[in-house]
Amino acid sequence: MDAAASLLERKIDKVGVALLHKGIVDRETVSKAIATKEKEAGNRNRSLAEIFVEEYKLDHHTVFSEVARIYAFKTLKIDEAMTERRLSVIKQMLDSLTQEQKSSLFKSRTLPLQFDARTPDKLVLISAVPIHREIPRIASYFRALKYEVYYAELKGLQPHLDNLLRGDNLFLESIKEMETELQEGDLESGIDEAELDQEINKSMLVNLFEGCLVEAVRKGVSDVHIFPTTKFVTEFHFRLDGKLALWNKVEGTRPEAVIAVVKDRSINIDRFERDAAQDGFIQRLIDNIIIRFRVSVLPIAGSEYAQKFESVVIRVLDSRKVIKDISKIGFQPKAYEWFKAAISKPQGMVILTGPTGSGKSTTLVAALYSVITPEVNVLTVEDPVEYVIDGARQIKISHKVDFEAAIRAILRHDPDIVMVGEMRDKLTADIAIKLANTGHLTFSTLHTNDAPSAVTRLFKMGIEPFLIAYAINLVVAQRLLRRLCQKCKRPIQDPDELELRNIGFTQEEIETTTFYEPVGCPACVKGYKGRAAIHESLYFSKAIRQAVYESGEDIDEDTIRNIAVGEGMLTLRASARERVKEGITSVPEVIAATMTDD
C-alpha cells in the first residue's frame, strides 16, 4: 500500500470504508471529501456521509441507510408511523419551541416522535441524518434525560418537515390578512411619482414581491417573469422544469407601481430609468440559506402611450443546486469517457453549446470542481458571476474592468485553467484559442444548435481552421428534457410505431422498449418532475482534427458529424432516445427538444 492510500485509510471513517468497498463512492471522491472535512474542522464539522450527499450529490438514502446499518439505528417507515393522531402529538410538542429551535430541527432533518411509554424520560427522535451533531441539543429542547434516534428515509420525512417546521410565507400571509384598495389612477398626464409612491405603499406590493421570492425558492423555480399585460394588470410567471406558468396576477394597479417595487428592492437598478435595459441583483436569507437573484429589467412596448411598460426577469441562484461531481451531470458512458479525457489534458479547450437555460453553466462548474486543486491557478471571467466557486479566482466585471479588459488581463495573471463565460466575439474567441494553444486548459460556451456547428461558428468569427483543429479537445451540445414523474408515469399500451420510427427508433427497439406517458399527481407538474440532460459530445480525435484542418474555406459539418458518429458520438436526438429507453422521459419531450438527425 502506497503512502497516499495508507493516509486515506487512517482518515476515513466506517461509513466511508463501507461505501468505498461497495463501489458507491470512489477513492478520488473520498479524498476530496476528507479534504473538505479537514478544511471546515471546528466550523461546520460535518460527517463524511453528509459531505458525500451535500457536496458530491450521492443518493441520500444510499448513504444514510448504510449509516443506519453500521451504527445500528432502528429504521422507521414513515408512511406507517405518521398517522393523523401521531402528527397531532408531534405538532403539540413542536409548539413549545422557538423559531430558532425549529430551524435547528429542520436543518438536521429531525422530528420528535414520542416519549417512550416504558421509560417516560426517554425521547424517541426520527431523523434522516441520525448522526447529525445537533441531535443531542435537540433532545435537550424537550427536556429529555435520554433519547433514541430512529432512521427515516428523507423522501418520506421531508414533506412532514416542510409542513411542521418550515415557516409560513409571512409576506403572502400578510396580504391575505389585509384588504387592499387599489384605485385606477388618471394616466392622461403621464407618471406622477408622488402618486406612484402612495399607490405602492397602500397596495402591499412589497409583501407580494418578497413573498414571490420565497415561493420561487421553495418551489425550485429557475426564473421569475414579471410583466404588464394591460394598463392595470401585471402578471407573475414561474419557470419550473423549463416551462412558464402563471403564479399570480395583480389587477387594479398600474404596472409602474409593481415594477418600481422590484427596482427599489434590487441593487444597481435605478427606479426612475424606464427607457434603458438594466441589470442588478438581490440577496435574501430564505429558510436559513442565503439565496442570490439576478435581476434583468427591459423596456417593452405598451398599449398606452402615457405608460412606460417594462418586463422583469429574475434568475434564482440557489447554491444548493450546484453540482460539484461531474459524474452526476448525466453523461452517457461514451460521452462521460470523452469528457473526463478532455478535462484531464493539461491544455486545450472544452466548449459547451446550447440555448439559454440548457444547463451549460451547471456542467462547466462541475467540470471546474473536477480539476481544481491547490496546485493550479484557476481564473474565470463571467458576466455576471452567478455562483461562487471554491478554489477559483472569479473576475468581477464592472464599468472599470469590462469583459474585454478582463480577458486581456488573464494572459498576464499566470493562469493554469481558465473559464471564459462566453465567446461572444472574435476578440474573446481569439484570446480563448490562444490560451488553449499555449498550455492552458480552457473552458467556454457558445450558442449553437449542435456540436459540429461550433466549428462553423468559430470559423465565421474569424478563427483559422488549423487553430480550431488543434486548440479544441471537446465540444458538447447540451439540452434538458423534463423527467417523467416516477410516482405516476404509466406504460403506453399501443405506442404509435410510425411516430417512433420517425424519431429514429428501430423496429427491434420499439418491440423491446417500454414507453411511458405522463399522468399527473400531487408530487409533480402535469406528470413531470425535474429534468435530465442529454449530450452530443464531439471529441476531437485525430480524424476529426484532420477533417477540420483540411476544410480550408469550406467547413463541412456533415463530414465532421459522420466521422464523429462513426467513432461513437450520439447526436442529441439519439441521446434523447436513450433517455426514453431508460424510462426517464417521454416521446413528446424528445420531439420538442431535439431536431431530426437527417
CORSUL-V533241 format. One record per pair of residues at least 24 apart in sequence whose ideal C-beta (glycine too) atoms are under 6 Angstrom apart, sorted by the first residue. I is the first residue (numbers start at 1). J is the second residue. D is the distance in whole Angstrom. If there is no record, write none. Layout:
i & j & d
I & J & D
I & J & D
//
This chain:
i & j & d
13 & 48 & 6
14 & 70 & 5
15 & 49 & 5
15 & 66 & 6
15 & 67 & 5
15 & 70 & 6
16 & 48 & 5
18 & 66 & 5
24 & 62 & 6
29 & 56 & 5
45 & 133 & 6
47 & 131 & 6
55 & 324 & 5
56 & 325 & 4
57 & 323 & 6
57 & 325 & 5
57 & 328 & 4
60 & 154 & 5
61 & 153 & 5
67 & 131 & 6
68 & 151 & 4
73 & 130 & 5
73 & 149 & 6
73 & 151 & 4
74 & 150 & 5
75 & 151 & 5
76 & 126 & 5
76 & 150 & 4
76 & 152 & 5
78 & 152 & 5
78 & 156 & 3
78 & 157 & 6
94 & 164 & 6
97 & 141 & 6
101 & 141 & 5
102 & 165 & 5
103 & 288 & 5
104 & 134 & 5
105 & 138 & 6
105 & 165 & 6
106 & 161 & 6
106 & 165 & 4
108 & 132 & 4
108 & 134 & 4
110 & 138 & 6
112 & 142 & 6
121 & 145 & 4
122 & 146 & 4
123 & 147 & 4
124 & 148 & 5
125 & 149 & 5
126 & 150 & 5
126 & 152 & 5
128 & 152 & 6
128 & 154 & 4
128 & 157 & 5
169 & 211 & 5
169 & 214 & 5
171 & 207 & 4
171 & 210 & 4
171 & 211 & 3
172 & 211 & 4
174 & 207 & 5
175 & 204 & 5
175 & 207 & 5
175 & 208 & 6
180 & 204 & 5
182 & 252 & 4
182 & 253 & 4
184 & 232 & 6
187 & 306 & 5
190 & 306 & 5
191 & 256 & 6
196 & 256 & 6
196 & 257 & 6
199 & 257 & 5
200 & 257 & 5
200 & 261 & 6
203 & 253 & 5
205 & 258 & 6
205 & 261 & 5
206 & 261 & 6
209 & 261 & 5
212 & 236 & 6
213 & 284 & 6
214 & 286 & 6
216 & 316 & 5
217 & 286 & 5
217 & 291 & 5
221 & 316 & 6
223 & 313 & 6
223 & 315 & 5
224 & 314 & 4
225 & 313 & 5
226 & 312 & 4
227 & 311 & 4
228 & 255 & 3
228 & 309 & 5
231 & 304 & 5
231 & 307 & 6
234 & 258 & 4
241 & 482 & 5
241 & 528 & 6
241 & 531 & 5
259 & 310 & 5
262 & 312 & 5
266 & 295 & 5
274 & 308 & 4
275 & 299 & 6
291 & 318 & 6
292 & 317 & 4
317 & 386 & 5
322 & 365 & 6
322 & 387 & 5
323 & 362 & 6
323 & 366 & 5
324 & 369 & 4
326 & 366 & 5
326 & 367 & 6
326 & 370 & 5
329 & 363 & 5
329 & 366 & 6
330 & 532 & 6
330 & 533 & 4
331 & 535 & 6
334 & 568 & 5
335 & 535 & 5
335 & 537 & 4
338 & 537 & 5
338 & 539 & 4
342 & 473 & 4
342 & 474 & 4
343 & 367 & 5
343 & 371 & 6
345 & 473 & 6
347 & 439 & 5
347 & 440 & 6
347 & 441 & 6
348 & 436 & 5
348 & 473 & 4
349 & 436 & 4
349 & 442 & 5
349 & 471 & 5
349 & 472 & 5
350 & 443 & 5
350 & 473 & 6
350 & 474 & 5
351 & 444 & 6
351 & 446 & 6
351 & 454 & 6
351 & 475 & 5
352 & 445 & 5
352 & 476 & 5
353 & 446 & 5
353 & 448 & 4
353 & 454 & 5
353 & 477 & 5
354 & 477 & 6
354 & 478 & 5
358 & 478 & 5
358 & 479 & 5
358 & 480 & 6
359 & 478 & 6
359 & 480 & 5
359 & 533 & 6
360 & 445 & 5
364 & 443 & 5
371 & 417 & 6
376 & 416 & 4
376 & 417 & 6
377 & 414 & 6
377 & 415 & 5
377 & 416 & 5
378 & 417 & 5
379 & 410 & 6
379 & 415 & 5
379 & 418 & 5
380 & 419 & 4
381 & 406 & 5
381 & 407 & 6
381 & 420 & 5
382 & 421 & 4
383 & 421 & 6
407 & 431 & 5
415 & 440 & 6
417 & 441 & 5
418 & 442 & 5
419 & 443 & 4
420 & 444 & 4
426 & 461 & 5
426 & 462 & 5
429 & 458 & 6
429 & 461 & 5
429 & 463 & 6
433 & 463 & 6
433 & 467 & 5
433 & 471 & 5
436 & 471 & 4
437 & 471 & 5
450 & 477 & 5
450 & 536 & 6
451 & 475 & 4
451 & 477 & 4
451 & 536 & 5
451 & 538 & 4
452 & 557 & 4
452 & 560 & 5
452 & 561 & 5
455 & 548 & 6
455 & 555 & 6
456 & 555 & 5
456 & 557 & 6
459 & 555 & 5
465 & 548 & 6
465 & 551 & 5
466 & 549 & 5
468 & 548 & 6
469 & 545 & 5
469 & 548 & 4
469 & 549 & 4
472 & 540 & 5
473 & 540 & 6
474 & 539 & 5
475 & 538 & 4
476 & 535 & 6
476 & 537 & 5
477 & 536 & 4
477 & 572 & 6
478 & 533 & 6
478 & 535 & 5
479 & 534 & 5
479 & 572 & 6
479 & 593 & 5
480 & 531 & 4
480 & 533 & 6
481 & 532 & 5
481 & 585 & 5
481 & 589 & 5
481 & 593 & 5
482 & 528 & 4
482 & 531 & 6
482 & 589 & 6
483 & 530 & 4
483 & 531 & 6
483 & 532 & 5
483 & 584 & 6
484 & 516 & 6
484 & 518 & 6
484 & 585 & 6
484 & 586 & 6
485 & 524 & 4
485 & 527 & 6
485 & 529 & 5
487 & 521 & 6
487 & 523 & 5
488 & 519 & 4
488 & 521 & 4
489 & 516 & 4
490 & 519 & 6
491 & 516 & 6
492 & 517 & 5
503 & 590 & 6
504 & 573 & 6
504 & 577 & 6
513 & 581 & 5
516 & 583 & 6
517 & 586 & 6
532 & 579 & 6
532 & 584 & 5
534 & 572 & 6
534 & 575 & 4
534 & 576 & 5
535 & 575 & 6
536 & 571 & 5
536 & 572 & 5
537 & 569 & 6
538 & 564 & 5
541 & 567 & 6
571 & 597 & 5
573 & 597 & 5
//
